[in-house]
Amino acid sequence: MLFRSYLACAADPAVQRAATRCPPWTVRDLTAHLAATFHRFADQLGKASAGDLTAPFAPGDLSRENLRAVELFRGDPLQALRR
């Protein structure tokens, strides 16, 4: 329910441009971050199932990885998050 509410609110172009409590991220950036995080998590689950337990990034690099993922994100973050 909360997930669907978030997607409905974030679909508004004016809301997508709104600032968040994570400056300088906008709601669109936050949505891209969530989509990238869920994609990374699914990828790690697949690798772990195949026996690959390699860490996705170095210890202490979570913030840097999050910024990188948002900067590199292409496409519609809402669509990606729905998937």
NORLIN-V945827 format. One record per pair of residues at least 4 apart in sequence whose C-alpha atoms are under 7 Angstrom apart, sorted by the first residue. I is the first residue (numbers start at 1). GAP is how many residues later the second one is. If there is no record, write none. Layout:
I:GAP
I:GAP
//
This chain:
1:4
2:4
3:4
4:4
5:4
6:4
7:4
7:71
10:5
10:6
10:17
11:5
12:4
13:4
14:4
15:12
16:10
16:11
16:12
17:9
17:10
17:11
18:8
18:9
19:6
19:7
19:8
20:5
20:6
20:7
25:4
25:5
26:4
27:4
28:4
29:4
29:41
30:4
31:4
31:46
31:47
32:4
32:38
32:41
32:45
33:4
33:33
33:36
33:37
34:4
34:47
35:4
35:42
35:45
35:46
36:4
36:33
37:4
38:4
39:4
40:4
41:4
42:4
43:4
44:4
45:4
46:4
47:4
47:5
47:6
48:4
48:5
57:4
61:4
62:4
63:4
64:4
65:4
66:4
67:4
68:4
69:4
76:4
77:4
78:4
79:4
//
